[in-house]
Amino acid sequence: MTYEQCNLCPRKCGADRTAGQTGFCRCPDTALVAKYMLHKWEEPALAGEGGSGAIFFGGCTLGCRYCQNRAISTCAVGERADSTRLREMMEELIAQGAENIDLVTPTQFLPTVIPALTPSLPVPVVYNCGGYENAGIVRALASYVDIWLPDMKYADNDLAKALSGVSDYFEVAASAIRQMVRQTGPVQYRGDKIVKGVVIRHLILPGYVENSLKVLDWIGDTFAPGEVLVSLMRQYTPMPGMQPPLDRQITEEEYQSVLSWMYLNGLEGFTQEAAAADHIYIPDF
């Protein structure tokens, strides 16, 4: 993995970031950390009592119009951090009681991140991403990542193109998530906390219930019962300037329709209360 002729994400821009070129992510050849903190609002089996040790990286390889972290995802912002500094951040968070190290959208900085994960940390490493990942990169991370936390945003590529700027989202994300599961096997717990496995997140979008149902169909058809967990998220919060139907929160009827479909597919995992759809849960970057 290298910043030269960068092919870290599925866009495969080929930018030589060591020479100052930037691809879609607009990021340099060193990590940008927008914030690192104890994050209490991840899934309970991840956050535990101490919270996840979240490291939010600047930039993103997707372009979601509705992104709640747009303050850091749509531009390359944050503290420049080499591998040594990243390791220091991880150790600070662990000393504060972090249950895991939660790498949030790290793909564009993997040549800096990977050396920071050696030697192994005393807590699990969580790879928190949008799901749009190269399966080959996932394979290369097998010895570094304990818990995969990918989104499965879309089963509809037309919707993916309209809202996130990628026309091959479903195929790419499906391939990457299958590889994640092959590497970790079924979800494993130590006590009430996950220590290994794959938790697939899906954010329900207002007006697009059919897409959510198809995503859950795919998960149910692809994985055996208990092989993965699903985190069904109702936290969609409209950002300023959103057009209908993305200018509102999801309705109770929309949420219940998707929740029922999750159970009909025999899927297990996590759900959210309506109160999760609030700006107060968006970190202050």
Backbone as CSV, one residue per row, in Angstrom:
resi,resn,N_x,N_y,N_z,CA_x,CA_y,CA_z,C_x,C_y,C_z
1,MET,0.841,-1.190,0.000,0.000,0.000,0.000,0.879,1.244,0.000
2,THR,0.547,2.166,-0.880,1.382,3.342,-1.046,0.550,4.544,-1.446
3,TYR,1.116,5.734,-1.170,0.470,6.973,-1.618,0.834,7.305,-3.063
4,GLU,1.830,6.612,-3.616,2.180,6.810,-5.023,1.184,6.046,-5.890
5,GLN,0.741,6.653,-6.983,-0.260,6.029,-7.861,-1.366,5.407,-7.002
6,CYS,-1.993,6.243,-6.201,-2.898,5.784,-5.146,-4.089,4.990,-5.689
7,ASN,-4.205,3.758,-5.213,-5.323,2.882,-5.541,-5.930,2.302,-4.257
8,LEU,-5.886,3.062,-3.183,-6.352,2.562,-1.890,-7.848,2.314,-1.873
9,CYS,-8.625,3.159,-2.559,-10.078,2.980,-2.585,-10.517,2.513,-3.967
10,PRO,-11.763,2.086,-4.114,-12.216,1.547,-5.404,-12.240,2.549,-6.547
11,ARG,-12.104,3.836,-6.261,-12.055,4.816,-7.350,-10.751,4.718,-8.133
12,LYS,-9.682,4.250,-7.474,-8.384,4.021,-8.120,-7.955,5.228,-8.958
13,CYS,-7.851,6.369,-8.280,-7.501,7.620,-8.963,-6.112,7.575,-9.601
14,GLY,-5.187,6.866,-8.962,-3.825,6.825,-9.470,-3.020,8.076,-9.180
15,ALA,-3.505,8.929,-8.286,-2.777,10.164,-7.967,-1.490,9.847,-7.216
16,ASP,-0.425,10.587,-7.545,0.817,10.470,-6.785,0.741,11.485,-5.652
17,ARG,0.261,11.041,-4.526,0.059,11.950,-3.396,1.382,12.376,-2.767
18,THR,2.455,11.627,-3.019,3.766,12.032,-2.516,4.309,13.225,-3.283
19,ALA,3.755,13.470,-4.462,4.182,14.604,-5.299,3.204,15.773,-5.210
20,GLY,2.269,15.686,-4.240,1.323,16.778,-4.066,0.041,16.634,-4.854
21,GLN,-0.083,15.572,-5.658,-1.336,15.348,-6.375,-2.399,14.849,-5.393
22,THR,-3.645,15.188,-5.674,-4.742,14.688,-4.848,-5.800,14.076,-5.746
23,GLY,-6.349,12.963,-5.300,-7.429,12.325,-6.043,-8.774,12.785,-5.522
24,PHE,-9.750,11.891,-5.597,-11.103,12.252,-5.174,-11.147,12.685,-3.719
25,CYS,-10.377,12.030,-2.857,-10.433,12.323,-1.412,-9.776,13.648,-1.050
26,ARG,-8.981,14.214,-1.957,-8.329,15.511,-1.755,-7.358,15.492,-0.570
27,CYS,-6.805,14.329,-0.265,-5.976,14.186,0.931,-4.489,14.108,0.593
28,PRO,-3.633,14.539,1.508,-2.180,14.485,1.305,-1.623,13.106,1.603
29,ASP,-0.298,13.029,1.687,0.360,11.740,1.909,0.732,11.534,3.370
30,THR,-0.075,12.052,4.258,0.026,11.740,5.676,-1.372,11.849,6.260
31,ALA,-1.589,11.197,7.390,-2.936,11.168,7.949,-3.361,12.548,8.445
32,LEU,-4.659,12.806,8.332,-5.277,13.998,8.891,-6.296,13.537,9.926
33,VAL,-6.114,13.922,11.170,-7.016,13.521,12.249,-7.858,14.733,12.641
34,ALA,-9.159,14.653,12.350,-10.052,15.759,12.662,-10.411,15.795,14.143
35,LYS,-10.458,14.616,14.760,-10.790,14.541,16.193,-10.469,13.140,16.686
36,TYR,-10.014,13.031,17.927,-9.948,11.716,18.569,-10.521,11.867,19.958
37,MET,-11.332,10.875,20.349,-12.147,11.038,21.547,-12.695,9.699,22.007
38,LEU,-13.118,9.645,23.260,-13.913,8.518,23.730,-15.337,8.729,23.219
39,HIS,-15.809,7.791,22.415,-17.106,7.920,21.746,-18.091,6.976,22.434
40,LYS,-19.037,7.544,23.155,-19.969,6.754,23.958,-21.191,6.285,23.171
41,TRP,-21.346,6.744,21.912,-22.606,6.539,21.197,-22.528,5.466,20.122
42,GLU,-21.440,4.711,20.084,-21.410,3.570,19.182,-22.330,2.478,19.745
43,GLU,-22.504,1.402,18.986,-23.347,0.303,19.440,-22.891,-0.147,20.835
44,PRO,-23.846,-0.473,21.729,-23.488,-0.799,23.118,-22.446,-1.902,23.239
45,ALA,-22.502,-2.890,22.374,-21.550,-3.995,22.453,-20.156,-3.590,21.969
46,LEU,-20.035,-2.407,21.411,-18.730,-1.864,21.041,-18.267,-0.826,22.066
47,ALA,-19.146,0.112,22.388,-18.762,1.209,23.279,-18.538,0.745,24.706
48,GLY,-19.347,-0.233,25.164,-19.222,-0.680,26.535,-19.350,0.474,27.519
49,GLU,-18.717,0.350,28.665,-18.757,1.420,29.662,-17.724,2.506,29.369
50,GLY,-16.596,2.126,28.810,-15.521,3.090,28.603,-15.666,3.927,27.356
51,GLY,-16.418,3.437,26.376,-16.542,4.121,25.096,-15.530,3.595,24.090
52,SER,-15.828,3.804,22.822,-14.872,3.474,21.770,-13.833,4.582,21.672
53,GLY,-12.612,4.195,21.415,-11.553,5.182,21.204,-11.556,5.600,19.754
54,ALA,-12.410,6.567,19.417,-12.647,6.933,18.028,-11.602,7.916,17.515
55,ILE,-11.074,7.595,16.335,-10.171,8.511,15.628,-10.855,8.857,14.316
56,PHE,-11.307,10.092,14.192,-12.016,10.554,12.998,-11.007,11.152,12.024
57,PHE,-10.899,10.538,10.857,-9.960,11.021,9.854,-10.635,12.009,8.912
58,GLY,-9.885,12.988,8.439,-10.397,13.953,7.484,-10.490,13.352,6.092
59,GLY,-11.421,13.894,5.288,-11.602,13.389,3.930,-12.449,12.134,3.896
60,CYS,-12.789,11.698,2.691,-13.609,10.499,2.521,-13.505,10.051,1.071
61,THR,-13.715,8.770,0.840,-13.669,8.227,-0.516,-15.049,8.139,-1.150
62,LEU,-16.084,8.510,-0.384,-17.431,8.633,-0.936,-17.796,10.119,-0.990
63,GLY,-18.982,10.405,-1.505,-19.420,11.788,-1.585,-20.894,11.899,-1.252
64,CYS,-21.284,11.412,-0.086,-22.699,11.352,0.281,-23.260,12.756,0.508
65,ARG,-24.296,13.082,-0.219,-24.883,14.411,-0.141,-25.417,14.732,1.247
66,TYR,-25.803,13.719,1.988,-26.469,13.910,3.272,-25.540,13.681,4.462
67,CYS,-24.245,13.593,4.233,-23.285,13.205,5.269,-23.409,14.095,6.505
68,GLN,-23.500,13.463,7.675,-23.591,14.207,8.928,-22.230,14.700,9.401
69,ASN,-21.162,14.137,8.839,-19.814,14.570,9.189,-19.201,15.414,8.077
70,ARG,-20.044,16.115,7.332,-19.545,16.822,6.157,-18.491,17.874,6.503
71,ALA,-18.472,18.338,7.741,-17.464,19.324,8.140,-16.054,18.780,7.966
72,ILE,-15.901,17.459,8.028,-14.572,16.867,7.866,-14.475,15.960,6.658
73,SER,-15.613,15.468,6.132,-15.561,14.485,5.053,-15.427,15.117,3.679
74,THR,-15.919,16.330,3.507,-15.931,16.940,2.173,-14.678,17.740,1.884
75,CYS,-13.781,17.839,2.851,-12.524,18.534,2.624,-11.453,17.896,3.502
76,ALA,-10.224,18.057,3.094,-9.114,17.443,3.817,-8.733,18.330,4.987
77,VAL,-9.275,18.028,6.161,-9.023,18.849,7.346,-8.523,17.963,8.481
78,GLY,-7.847,18.575,9.426,-7.410,17.849,10.610,-5.936,18.048,10.910
79,GLU,-5.532,17.545,12.061,-4.131,17.589,12.476,-3.329,16.585,11.660
80,ARG,-2.239,17.032,11.065,-1.360,16.104,10.369,-0.713,15.172,11.384
81,ALA,-0.748,13.884,11.089,-0.220,12.913,12.046,0.526,11.808,11.303
82,ASP,1.785,11.613,11.659,2.509,10.472,11.107,2.173,9.226,11.922
83,SER,2.776,8.109,11.596,2.441,6.854,12.269,2.745,6.902,13.763
84,THR,3.838,7.560,14.121,4.197,7.669,15.535,3.149,8.456,16.310
85,ARG,2.703,9.577,15.738,1.683,10.389,16.413,0.363,9.633,16.505
86,LEU,-0.007,8.904,15.453,-1.235,8.103,15.496,-1.169,7.082,16.628
87,ARG,-0.047,6.427,16.767,0.098,5.437,17.839,-0.055,6.115,19.201
88,GLU,0.490,7.307,19.352,0.345,8.031,20.607,-1.124,8.304,20.908
89,MET,-1.886,8.697,19.891,-3.319,8.949,20.075,-4.031,7.681,20.544
90,MET,-3.712,6.561,19.914,-4.333,5.295,20.291,-4.024,4.952,21.743
91,GLU,-2.774,5.111,22.135,-2.382,4.773,23.498,-3.007,5.736,24.512
92,GLU,-3.168,7.004,24.140,-3.858,7.959,25.018,-5.297,7.517,25.256
93,LEU,-5.981,7.122,24.196,-7.380,6.709,24.312,-7.519,5.446,25.163
94,ILE,-6.609,4.504,24.976,-6.638,3.274,25.777,-6.412,3.600,27.249
95,ALA,-5.489,4.520,27.529,-5.227,4.925,28.908,-6.444,5.594,29.539
96,GLN,-7.292,6.209,28.707,-8.514,6.849,29.195,-9.659,5.848,29.390
97,GLY,-9.436,4.584,28.996,-10.446,3.556,29.216,-11.159,3.077,27.974
98,ALA,-10.646,3.397,26.795,-11.298,2.974,25.554,-11.410,1.459,25.478
99,GLU,-12.588,0.981,25.087,-12.831,-0.455,24.939,-12.212,-1.002,23.655
100,ASN,-11.985,-0.124,22.683,-11.397,-0.499,21.398,-10.835,0.763,20.752
101,ILE,-10.115,0.583,19.651,-9.692,1.709,18.832,-10.531,1.677,17.555
102,ASP,-11.307,2.746,17.370,-12.329,2.843,16.332,-11.824,3.788,15.240
103,LEU,-11.332,3.213,14.143,-10.785,4.005,13.038,-11.929,4.394,12.109
104,VAL,-12.248,5.685,12.061,-13.419,6.160,11.330,-12.979,6.748,9.987
105,THR,-13.378,6.090,8.901,-13.000,6.407,7.508,-11.482,6.538,7.349
106,PRO,-10.747,5.451,7.584,-9.284,5.517,7.528,-8.653,5.143,6.181
107,THR,-9.453,4.661,5.215,-8.887,4.025,4.025,-7.890,4.910,3.288
108,GLN,-8.180,6.193,3.165,-7.305,7.085,2.392,-5.950,7.318,3.044
109,PHE,-5.782,6.813,4.293,-4.521,7.022,5.012,-3.863,5.711,5.455
110,LEU,-4.183,4.612,4.817,-3.682,3.317,5.288,-2.158,3.212,5.339
111,PRO,-1.407,3.796,4.398,0.050,3.682,4.536,0.589,4.314,5.814
112,THR,-0.151,5.242,6.413,0.233,5.828,7.697,-0.379,5.048,8.857
113,VAL,-1.582,4.543,8.675,-2.304,3.868,9.760,-1.679,2.523,10.101
114,ILE,-1.342,1.730,9.104,-0.896,0.359,9.352,0.338,0.298,10.250
115,PRO,1.380,1.099,10.012,2.524,1.035,10.935,2.156,1.404,12.372
116,ALA,1.122,2.231,12.551,0.698,2.623,13.898,0.041,1.473,14.649
117,LEU,-0.370,0.432,13.945,-1.043,-0.713,14.568,-0.069,-1.823,14.956
118,THR,1.228,-1.554,14.799,2.269,-2.523,15.153,3.163,-1.922,16.225
119,PRO,3.405,-2.634,17.355,2.873,-3.958,17.687,1.382,-3.905,17.993
120,SER,0.789,-5.080,18.128,-0.650,-5.177,18.346,-1.075,-4.423,19.599
121,LEU,-2.254,-3.841,19.524,-2.819,-3.112,20.654,-3.482,-4.078,21.635
122,PRO,-3.647,-3.688,22.891,-4.278,-4.567,23.883,-5.805,-4.566,23.819
123,VAL,-6.379,-3.807,22.884,-7.834,-3.772,22.690,-8.119,-4.034,21.212
124,PRO,-9.353,-4.449,20.868,-9.676,-4.701,19.465,-9.582,-3.434,18.618
125,VAL,-9.264,-3.628,17.349,-9.251,-2.547,16.359,-10.513,-2.649,15.513
126,VAL,-11.250,-1.552,15.439,-12.496,-1.476,14.674,-12.242,-0.666,13.407
127,TYR,-12.668,-1.209,12.276,-12.538,-0.501,10.993,-13.925,-0.023,10.600
128,ASN,-14.151,1.279,10.779,-15.456,1.908,10.645,-15.486,2.644,9.303
129,CYS,-16.244,2.116,8.336,-16.130,2.634,6.972,-17.482,2.645,6.269
130,GLY,-17.511,3.266,5.095,-18.734,3.390,4.319,-19.085,2.172,3.496
131,GLY,-18.279,1.107,3.594,-18.568,-0.120,2.857,-17.984,-0.153,1.462
132,TYR,-17.688,0.996,0.896,-17.152,1.077,-0.467,-15.640,0.898,-0.390
133,GLU,-15.216,-0.376,-0.368,-13.824,-0.736,-0.135,-13.363,-1.772,-1.154
134,ASN,-12.067,-1.743,-1.464,-11.470,-2.788,-2.287,-11.365,-4.081,-1.488
135,ALA,-11.860,-5.177,-2.038,-11.735,-6.460,-1.341,-10.267,-6.821,-1.122
136,GLY,-9.397,-6.429,-2.049,-7.967,-6.705,-1.885,-7.365,-5.959,-0.708
137,ILE,-7.804,-4.738,-0.490,-7.344,-3.978,0.671,-7.851,-4.621,1.953
138,VAL,-9.096,-5.092,1.931,-9.642,-5.794,3.094,-8.776,-7.009,3.430
139,ARG,-8.403,-7.779,2.414,-7.545,-8.953,2.645,-6.227,-8.547,3.281
140,ALA,-5.656,-7.445,2.812,-4.360,-6.996,3.319,-4.431,-6.554,4.773
141,LEU,-5.641,-6.259,5.257,-5.815,-5.789,6.631,-6.185,-6.914,7.607
142,ALA,-6.152,-8.147,7.135,-6.634,-9.278,7.939,-5.952,-9.375,9.299
143,SER,-4.669,-9.103,9.365,-3.949,-9.277,10.631,-3.994,-8.035,11.514
144,TYR,-4.647,-6.973,11.040,-4.683,-5.718,11.798,-6.064,-5.394,12.367
145,VAL,-7.127,-5.863,11.711,-8.488,-5.465,12.073,-9.210,-6.630,12.745
146,ASP,-9.808,-6.355,13.899,-10.563,-7.370,14.628,-12.058,-7.290,14.327
147,ILE,-12.566,-6.074,14.246,-14.005,-5.855,14.068,-14.210,-4.935,12.866
148,TRP,-15.004,-5.395,11.927,-15.361,-4.574,10.773,-16.729,-3.952,11.021
149,LEU,-16.822,-2.654,10.762,-18.065,-1.913,10.976,-18.393,-1.144,9.688
150,PRO,-18.745,-1.889,8.626,-19.033,-1.229,7.351,-20.501,-0.828,7.238
151,ASP,-20.748,0.223,6.486,-22.105,0.506,6.029,-22.441,-0.420,4.868
152,MET,-23.713,-0.743,4.724,-24.248,-1.222,3.458,-25.361,-0.234,3.146
153,LYS,-25.011,0.804,2.400,-25.903,1.941,2.196,-26.985,1.666,1.170
154,TYR,-26.606,0.992,0.085,-27.512,0.890,-1.058,-27.508,-0.503,-1.671
155,ALA,-28.686,-0.958,-2.064,-28.803,-2.092,-2.983,-29.140,-1.585,-4.376
156,ASP,-29.405,-0.305,-4.496,-29.822,0.355,-5.737,-28.679,1.256,-6.211
157,ASN,-27.999,0.855,-7.290,-26.860,1.625,-7.772,-27.255,2.984,-8.342
158,ASP,-28.461,3.101,-8.880,-28.902,4.414,-9.354,-29.003,5.384,-8.182
159,LEU,-29.509,4.892,-7.057,-29.592,5.729,-5.867,-28.196,6.054,-5.345
160,ALA,-27.297,5.077,-5.387,-25.918,5.298,-4.952,-25.248,6.378,-5.790
161,LYS,-25.485,6.347,-7.096,-24.912,7.351,-7.983,-25.474,8.733,-7.656
162,ALA,-26.778,8.803,-7.430,-27.426,10.091,-7.172,-27.012,10.686,-5.832
163,LEU,-26.859,9.847,-4.821,-26.640,10.362,-3.467,-25.193,10.292,-2.991
164,SER,-24.392,9.373,-3.569,-23.013,9.221,-3.102,-21.976,9.266,-4.206
165,GLY,-22.416,9.436,-5.446,-21.468,9.644,-6.533,-20.730,8.427,-7.015
166,VAL,-21.262,7.212,-6.748,-20.627,5.984,-7.251,-21.689,5.092,-7.882
167,SER,-21.410,4.588,-9.084,-22.396,3.797,-9.821,-22.241,2.302,-9.607
168,ASP,-21.212,1.883,-8.845,-20.968,0.449,-8.619,-20.959,0.122,-7.126
169,TYR,-21.650,0.932,-6.325,-21.569,0.770,-4.874,-21.958,-0.632,-4.435
170,PHE,-23.090,-1.141,-4.913,-23.590,-2.408,-4.379,-22.604,-3.543,-4.617
171,GLU,-22.120,-3.694,-5.846,-21.221,-4.807,-6.140,-19.926,-4.705,-5.346
172,VAL,-19.378,-3.498,-5.278,-18.108,-3.308,-4.576,-18.274,-3.554,-3.075
173,ALA,-19.305,-2.974,-2.479,-19.518,-3.148,-1.046,-19.854,-4.598,-0.705
174,ALA,-20.660,-5.245,-1.543,-21.010,-6.644,-1.294,-19.765,-7.528,-1.296
175,SER,-18.865,-7.307,-2.256,-17.635,-8.085,-2.333,-16.752,-7.834,-1.113
176,ALA,-16.641,-6.573,-0.712,-15.798,-6.231,0.437,-16.341,-6.837,1.729
177,ILE,-17.656,-6.758,1.918,-18.245,-7.276,3.161,-18.142,-8.797,3.217
178,ARG,-18.325,-9.461,2.084,-18.119,-10.927,2.078,-16.699,-11.262,2.515
179,GLN,-15.723,-10.493,2.028,-14.333,-10.753,2.396,-14.112,-10.505,3.880
180,MET,-14.716,-9.459,4.416,-14.592,-9.189,5.850,-15.074,-10.383,6.671
181,VAL,-16.220,-10.945,6.289,-16.796,-12.066,7.030,-15.931,-13.308,6.884
182,ARG,-15.377,-13.526,5.687,-14.481,-14.673,5.503,-13.285,-14.584,6.445
183,GLN,-12.811,-13.378,6.687,-11.620,-13.204,7.512,-11.891,-13.345,9.000
184,THR,-13.026,-12.861,9.454,-13.270,-12.865,10.899,-14.079,-14.057,11.380
185,GLY,-14.905,-14.628,10.473,-15.851,-15.641,10.908,-16.997,-14.998,11.663
186,PRO,-17.851,-15.804,12.314,-19.003,-15.264,13.048,-18.588,-14.315,14.163
187,VAL,-19.508,-13.466,14.561,-19.256,-12.495,15.620,-18.905,-13.214,16.928
188,GLN,-17.853,-12.739,17.580,-17.408,-13.308,18.847,-17.502,-12.252,19.948
189,TYR,-17.925,-12.698,21.118,-18.057,-11.822,22.278,-17.072,-12.234,23.371
190,ARG,-16.676,-11.258,24.172,-16.044,-11.540,25.459,-16.918,-10.831,26.486
191,GLY,-17.661,-11.589,27.255,-18.670,-10.977,28.110,-19.761,-10.378,27.228
192,ASP,-20.050,-9.108,27.431,-21.089,-8.459,26.633,-20.521,-7.556,25.547
193,LYS,-19.217,-7.679,25.260,-18.585,-6.832,24.250,-18.090,-7.661,23.069
194,ILE,-18.290,-7.138,21.874,-17.793,-7.781,20.663,-16.285,-7.620,20.592
195,VAL,-15.591,-8.713,20.284,-14.134,-8.654,20.147,-13.678,-9.057,18.748
196,LYS,-14.586,-9.630,17.958,-14.224,-10.034,16.602,-15.509,-10.216,15.787
197,GLY,-15.438,-9.886,14.498,-16.597,-10.115,13.647,-16.982,-8.904,12.827
198,VAL,-18.166,-8.994,12.210,-18.653,-7.956,11.298,-20.032,-7.488,11.755
199,VAL,-20.159,-6.184,11.910,-21.439,-5.546,12.195,-21.749,-4.639,11.012
200,ILE,-22.827,-4.944,10.289,-23.186,-4.176,9.102,-24.181,-3.092,9.484
201,ARG,-23.798,-1.857,9.254,-24.694,-0.733,9.527,-25.533,-0.398,8.284
202,HIS,-26.768,-0.032,8.548,-27.604,0.503,7.469,-28.412,1.676,7.994
203,LEU,-28.196,2.833,7.368,-28.927,4.053,7.717,-30.171,4.145,6.843
204,ILE,-31.332,4.153,7.471,-32.588,4.305,6.724,-32.695,5.758,6.271
205,LEU,-32.937,5.949,4.988,-33.082,7.292,4.437,-34.554,7.608,4.214
206,PRO,-34.995,8.812,4.524,-36.406,9.164,4.324,-36.791,9.084,2.853
207,GLY,-37.911,8.405,2.597,-38.397,8.283,1.233,-37.817,7.137,0.445
208,TYR,-36.891,6.391,1.032,-36.214,5.319,0.294,-36.297,3.989,1.034
209,VAL,-37.473,3.674,1.535,-37.684,2.431,2.276,-37.383,1.212,1.410
210,GLU,-37.752,1.262,0.139,-37.539,0.102,-0.736,-36.066,-0.272,-0.812
211,ASN,-35.195,0.718,-0.847,-33.761,0.447,-0.849,-33.355,-0.288,0.424
212,SER,-33.890,0.146,1.565,-33.560,-0.505,2.843,-34.005,-1.966,2.853
213,LEU,-35.193,-2.221,2.321,-35.695,-3.595,2.302,-34.798,-4.487,1.452
214,LYS,-34.315,-3.957,0.327,-33.437,-4.741,-0.541,-32.084,-5.003,0.113
215,VAL,-31.580,-4.025,0.856,-30.326,-4.236,1.582,-30.481,-5.370,2.588
216,LEU,-31.567,-5.352,3.336,-31.797,-6.400,4.340,-32.018,-7.754,3.683
217,ASP,-32.682,-7.771,2.534,-32.832,-9.019,1.771,-31.460,-9.590,1.431
218,TRP,-30.568,-8.733,0.955,-29.234,-9.204,0.568,-28.493,-9.781,1.775
219,ILE,-28.540,-9.090,2.895,-27.846,-9.589,4.085,-28.417,-10.943,4.505
220,GLY,-29.761,-11.039,4.520,-30.402,-12.287,4.925,-30.118,-13.435,3.975
221,ASP,-30.019,-13.135,2.679,-29.756,-14.174,1.680,-28.294,-14.595,1.637
222,THR,-27.405,-13.716,2.081,-25.965,-13.936,1.903,-25.317,-14.613,3.099
223,PHE,-25.779,-14.305,4.296,-25.096,-14.785,5.501,-26.000,-15.670,6.341
224,ALA,-25.383,-16.644,6.978,-26.124,-17.556,7.845,-26.567,-16.823,9.106
225,PRO,-27.629,-17.316,9.764,-28.080,-16.685,11.004,-26.945,-16.577,12.023
226,GLY,-26.757,-15.387,12.558,-25.717,-15.166,13.554,-24.337,-14.932,12.988
227,GLU,-24.184,-15.058,11.661,-22.848,-14.882,11.069,-22.410,-13.419,11.112
228,VAL,-23.359,-12.516,10.922,-23.106,-11.084,11.051,-24.192,-10.490,11.939
229,LEU,-23.952,-9.293,12.439,-24.975,-8.522,13.119,-25.327,-7.321,12.250
230,VAL,-26.546,-6.839,12.406,-27.008,-5.662,11.677,-27.267,-4.546,12.673
231,SER,-26.784,-3.367,12.339,-27.096,-2.177,13.125,-28.020,-1.309,12.273
232,LEU,-29.300,-1.333,12.616,-30.310,-0.598,11.846,-30.425,0.803,12.435
233,MET,-30.069,1.791,11.658,-29.905,3.142,12.166,-31.047,4.051,11.708
234,ARG,-31.669,4.715,12.684,-32.742,5.659,12.361,-32.324,7.091,12.676
235,GLN,-31.018,7.321,12.731,-30.498,8.602,13.194,-30.408,9.658,12.105
236,TYR,-30.939,9.380,10.903,-30.819,10.353,9.822,-31.285,11.736,10.288
237,THR,-30.395,12.709,10.138,-30.674,14.092,10.515,-30.402,14.970,9.296
238,PRO,-31.394,15.660,8.773,-31.174,16.443,7.542,-30.197,17.580,7.758
239,MET,-29.233,17.676,6.858,-28.291,18.778,6.867,-28.902,19.974,6.139
240,PRO,-28.414,21.174,6.385,-28.955,22.355,5.711,-28.878,22.229,4.183
241,GLY,-29.950,22.659,3.522,-29.973,22.669,2.062,-30.448,21.388,1.411
242,MET,-30.811,20.377,2.192,-31.298,19.129,1.619,-32.653,19.348,0.942
243,GLN,-32.833,18.687,-0.208,-34.085,18.734,-0.948,-34.940,17.523,-0.601
244,PRO,-36.279,17.615,-0.786,-37.147,16.462,-0.506,-36.707,15.238,-1.291
245,PRO,-36.812,14.043,-0.694,-37.320,13.758,0.652,-36.258,13.818,1.751
246,LEU,-35.025,14.221,1.394,-33.929,14.191,2.360,-33.929,15.387,3.304
247,ASP,-34.962,16.216,3.218,-35.049,17.397,4.073,-35.810,17.130,5.369
248,ARG,-36.061,15.855,5.667,-36.816,15.510,6.872,-36.237,14.261,7.513
249,GLN,-36.630,14.005,8.762,-36.283,12.752,9.410,-37.186,11.640,8.877
250,ILE,-36.826,10.394,9.145,-37.695,9.291,8.736,-38.915,9.263,9.654
251,THR,-40.006,8.763,9.133,-41.231,8.669,9.926,-41.240,7.375,10.732
252,GLU,-42.101,7.318,11.727,-42.257,6.096,12.507,-42.718,4.953,11.615
253,GLU,-43.590,5.255,10.657,-44.072,4.219,9.743,-42.934,3.664,8.899
254,GLU,-42.066,4.539,8.402,-40.917,4.073,7.613,-40.017,3.189,8.469
255,TYR,-39.741,3.630,9.675,-38.859,2.851,10.538,-39.446,1.486,10.864
256,GLN,-40.715,1.442,11.215,-41.337,0.174,11.579,-41.390,-0.778,10.395
257,SER,-41.571,-0.259,9.188,-41.587,-1.111,7.992,-40.239,-1.802,7.814
258,VAL,-39.160,-1.036,7.987,-37.828,-1.611,7.807,-37.479,-2.537,8.966
259,LEU,-37.817,-2.129,10.179,-37.546,-2.975,11.339,-38.245,-4.326,11.215
260,SER,-39.499,-4.320,10.787,-40.232,-5.579,10.605,-39.548,-6.454,9.571
261,TRP,-39.048,-5.830,8.512,-38.373,-6.597,7.449,-37.071,-7.203,7.955
262,MET,-36.386,-6.485,8.823,-35.172,-7.015,9.431,-35.485,-8.306,10.187
263,TYR,-36.546,-8.289,10.981,-36.897,-9.473,11.758,-37.416,-10.591,10.857
264,LEU,-38.149,-10.253,9.793,-38.631,-11.270,8.854,-37.474,-11.977,8.155
265,ASN,-36.356,-11.269,8.000,-35.166,-11.876,7.402,-34.344,-12.658,8.423
266,GLY,-34.811,-12.715,9.666,-34.096,-13.460,10.691,-32.790,-12.821,11.117
267,LEU,-32.682,-11.497,10.966,-31.439,-10.799,11.272,-31.430,-10.315,12.722
268,GLU,-30.265,-10.378,13.324,-30.086,-9.939,14.705,-29.129,-8.763,14.744
269,GLY,-29.236,-7.960,15.805,-28.301,-6.855,15.933,-28.810,-5.746,16.798
270,PHE,-28.687,-4.524,16.296,-28.942,-3.338,17.101,-29.943,-2.423,16.406
271,THR,-30.729,-1.715,17.208,-31.678,-0.741,16.685,-31.481,0.558,17.446
272,GLN,-32.151,1.609,16.979,-32.007,2.911,17.617,-33.359,3.484,17.990
273,GLU,-33.365,4.265,19.050,-34.548,5.020,19.430,-34.675,6.245,18.532
274,ALA,-35.896,6.783,18.450,-36.131,7.961,17.622,-35.270,9.140,18.055
275,ALA,-34.929,9.196,19.343,-34.149,10.317,19.864,-32.745,10.382,19.272
276,ALA,-32.303,9.305,18.612,-30.966,9.300,18.014,-30.845,10.284,16.859
277,ALA,-31.987,10.670,16.269,-31.985,11.619,15.153,-31.931,13.038,15.691
278,ASP,-30.758,13.413,16.187,-30.603,14.721,16.806,-29.175,15.208,16.571
279,HIS,-29.028,16.485,16.281,-27.704,17.053,16.028,-26.754,16.906,17.212
280,ILE,-27.286,16.705,18.414,-26.404,16.625,19.581,-25.502,15.400,19.535
281,TYR,-25.869,14.397,18.716,-25.051,13.189,18.629,-24.007,13.263,17.524
282,ILE,-23.954,14.379,16.820,-22.923,14.580,15.812,-21.726,15.227,16.505
283,PRO,-20.551,14.590,16.476,-19.402,15.181,17.163,-19.123,16.607,16.693
284,ASP,-18.663,17.438,17.604,-18.311,18.821,17.290,-16.902,18.844,16.749
285,PHE,-16.794,18.997,15.431,-15.471,18.995,14.808,-14.883,20.404,14.761
